[in-house]
């Protein structure tokens, strides 16, 4: 299952991408909401993590990202950010959580795991197949 990370702090996003990859999710790091829409069009993500400043200035673009059934939006801000932009109400209602990263990295990973499990349990997303089943299907008959 895919996760899209949108922002401009390359070091933070790379660290998050590595954490998501070790938890079994496929991360995609992009710099703009337009790029996020393109990635989501190819494979709808279970979660999109967006820099709060980018989302606040481009609310319509943030809401245009197509999520997988049961997917969610999460906003983040850096721990050093002082200015907080007003968030449109429509975006506030669509967001599952707002986090301060990297301080709440573990919470973000727990949320992603919960969203993935919830989507599988409710039947919105098929359960991932074990690696052994994938290899068995790839063998010629």
Secondary structure, 3 states (H helix, E strand, C coil): CEEEEECCCHHHHHHHHHHHHHCCCEEEEECCHHHHHHHHHHCCEEEEEEEHHHHHHCHHHHHCCCEEEEEEEEEEEECCCCCCCCCCHHHHHHEEEEEEECCCHHHHHHHHHHHHHHHHHCCCCCCCCCHHHHHHHHCCC
